[in-house]
Amino acid sequence: MGNGDVSTDVSPQDSGHNQPVQTPLDLPLDFEAFYLGHQEFFHDFAEIHLGHRRTAEQVVHQVFLEILTGWDELLQQGDLEQQTLAVLHRGVTRRLEADGRPPAFTINGPIAHNLQAVRSQLELNSSAGGLYEAILELPTRQFTVIVLRHLLGYPTKRIARYMGLDPRTVDYHGRKGKERLRIRLNLPAQSGKPKKEAGQ
């Protein structure tokens, strides 16, 4: 995170104004540790929705500034992972709404390929057109698990750590998300017992 970031790509020396370089912010150590442990995930999550790394970096920078502003309050609430995920989700959603476009995973080729794999796993036989919209309509936790597991390829344990949930709860939200997608897309129920998500 560029603590001394300026609003342009030109350094003070290049601009010819001999302005002093900004002093880096004095960040709380626990916030710095949080940033270092989560910035890769935040950037991946934003990029898969926004479609461009530079746009994702801009949004994530604002998200971390928002988290920093409420850092003490977030620490007191006790569910830091879930609260910060909500800030990230809001930041990405705001940018998409401002741009007036749907998430990039509905239009990008590699991500469409990943959705194809999700469709295979769900044993979908109909057009994928409705799948994208159905994923977007999932409740937040189900949406997050489906995206993290099937689009970003994160294992259950990592999803659980990030969301602050037990791995069994992550599997539960994954199953509920799949079931909701099945109903939304009018697909037949799977015969027999559903397979466990173990090992993911």
C-alpha positions in Angstrom: 0.0 0.0 0.0 1.6 3.3 -1.1 1.5 5.2 2.2 3.1 8.2 0.5 1.1 8.0 -2.7 0.4 11.2 -4.5 -2.5 11.8 -6.9 -0.4 11.7 -10.1 2.2 9.3 -11.6 4.8 12.1 -11.7 7.2 12.4 -8.8 7.7 15.8 -7.1 11.3 16.0 -8.6 10.0 15.4 -12.2 7.4 18.1 -11.8 10.0 20.8 -11.3 8.4 22.2 -8.1 10.9 20.8 -5.6 8.2 19.8 -3.3 9.1 17.5 -0.4 8.1 13.9 -0.7 5.3 13.0 1.7 6.2 11.2 4.9 4.8 7.7 5.1 1.8 7.4 7.4 2.4 6.0 10.8 0.3 2.9 10.5 -0.7 0.6 13.4 1.4 -2.6 13.3 -1.6 -4.8 13.5 -3.1 -3.0 10.4 0.2 -3.4 8.5 0.1 -7.1 9.3 -3.5 -7.3 8.2 -2.6 -5.5 4.9 0.3 -7.8 4.2 -1.7 -10.9 4.9 -4.8 -9.9 2.9 -3.7 -7.6 0.0 -3.1 -10.4 -2.5 -6.6 -11.8 -1.8 -8.2 -8.4 -2.0 -6.5 -7.6 -5.3 -7.5 -11.0 -6.8 -11.1 -10.7 -5.6 -11.3 -7.1 -7.1 -9.6 -8.0 -10.3 -11.9 -11.0 -11.0 -14.9 -8.7 -10.7 -13.5 -5.5 -12.3 -11.5 -7.1 -15.1 -8.4 -5.0 -14.9 -5.5 -5.1 -12.4 -5.0 -1.3 -12.4 -8.7 -0.7 -11.6 -8.6 -3.4 -8.9 -5.6 -1.7 -7.4 -7.4 1.6 -7.3 -10.4 0.1 -5.6 -8.4 -1.9 -3.2 -6.4 1.1 -2.2 -9.6 2.9 -1.3 -10.9 -0.1 0.5 -7.8 -0.3 2.7 -8.1 3.4 3.4 -11.7 2.8 4.5 -10.6 -0.1 6.7 -7.8 2.0 8.2 -10.3 4.8 9.0 -12.4 2.4 11.1 -9.6 0.1 12.2 -10.1 0.5 16.0 -13.8 0.0 15.7 -13.4 -3.1 13.5 -11.0 -4.6 16.0 -13.5 -4.2 18.8 -16.3 -5.9 16.8 -14.5 -9.2 16.9 -15.4 -10.4 13.4 -12.6 -8.6 11.5 -12.5 -11.0 8.6 -16.2 -10.7 7.8 -16.3 -7.0 8.3 -13.4 -6.3 6.0 -14.8 -8.7 3.4 -18.0 -6.6 3.5 -16.0 -3.4 3.0 -14.2 -5.0 0.0 -17.5 -6.3 -1.5 -19.0 -2.8 -1.1 -16.0 -1.1 -2.7 -16.1 -3.4 -5.8 -19.9 -3.0 -6.1 -19.7 0.8 -5.9 -17.1 0.8 -8.7 -19.2 -1.5 -10.9 -22.3 0.7 -10.3 -20.3 3.9 -11.0 -19.0 2.3 -14.3 -22.5 1.1 -15.1 -21.4 -2.5 -15.9 -21.8 -6.0 -14.6 -18.9 -7.9 -13.0 -16.1 -8.8 -15.4 -16.4 -12.5 -14.8 -19.5 -12.4 -17.0 -17.5 -11.2 -20.0 -13.9 -12.2 -19.6 -12.8 -15.4 -21.4 -10.7 -17.1 -18.8 -13.3 -16.5 -16.1 -16.1 -17.7 -18.4 -14.0 -20.9 -18.7 -14.0 -21.2 -14.9 -17.7 -20.7 -14.8 -17.9 -23.5 -17.4 -16.2 -25.8 -14.8 -18.7 -24.7 -12.2 -21.5 -25.5 -14.6 -20.0 -29.0 -15.2 -19.7 -29.6 -11.4 -23.3 -28.6 -11.0 -24.2 -30.8 -13.9 -25.8 -28.0 -15.8 -27.1 -29.0 -19.2 -28.8 -25.7 -20.1 -27.3 -22.5 -21.5 -24.9 -20.7 -19.1 -26.6 -17.4 -19.8 -28.8 -17.6 -16.7 -25.9 -19.0 -14.5 -24.1 -15.6 -14.3 -27.2 -13.8 -13.2 -28.1 -16.6 -10.8 -24.6 -16.3 -9.2 -25.1 -12.6 -8.8 -28.4 -13.1 -7.0 -26.9 -15.4 -4.3 -26.9 -14.1 -0.7 -23.5 -12.6 0.2 -21.9 -15.6 2.0 -23.1 -18.1 -0.7 -21.9 -15.8 -3.5 -18.5 -15.3 -1.8 -18.0 -19.1 -1.2 -19.0 -19.9 -4.8 -16.7 -17.2 -6.3 -13.7 -18.0 -4.0 -14.0 -21.7 -4.5 -14.9 -22.0 -8.1 -13.6 -18.9 -9.7 -10.5 -18.1 -7.6 -9.8 -21.8 -6.8 -9.3 -21.2 -3.1 -9.4 -24.3 -0.8 -12.0 -24.5 1.9 -9.5 -23.9 4.7 -8.4 -20.7 3.2 -11.9 -19.5 2.6 -12.8 -20.4 6.1 -9.8 -18.5 7.5 -10.6 -15.4 5.5 -14.4 -15.4 6.2 -13.8 -16.2 9.9 -15.9 -19.4 9.6 -15.6 -23.0 10.4 -14.7 -25.1 7.2 -18.0 -27.0 7.7 -19.9 -23.7 7.6 -18.1 -22.8 4.4 -19.1 -26.2 2.9 -22.7 -25.5 4.1 -22.8 -22.1 2.3 -21.3 -23.8 -0.8 -24.0 -26.5 -0.8 -26.7 -23.9 -0.2 -25.4 -21.7 -3.0 -25.3 -24.7 -5.4 -28.9 -25.7 -4.4 -30.1 -22.1 -4.9 -28.5 -22.1 -8.4 -30.1 -25.4 -9.2 -33.6 -24.1 -8.2 -33.0 -20.8 -9.9 -32.0 -22.5 -13.2 -34.8 -25.1 -12.9 -32.5 -28.1 -13.0 -33.4 -31.5 -11.7 -32.2 -32.5 -8.2 -29.2 -34.8 -8.0 -30.0 -38.4 -7.4 -28.5 -40.0 -4.3 -26.7 -38.4 -1.5 -24.8 -35.2 -2.3 -21.0 -35.5 -2.4 -19.1 -33.8 0.4 -16.8 -30.9 -0.4 -14.0 -32.5 1.6 -10.5 -31.7 0.5 -11.3 -28.5 -1.2 
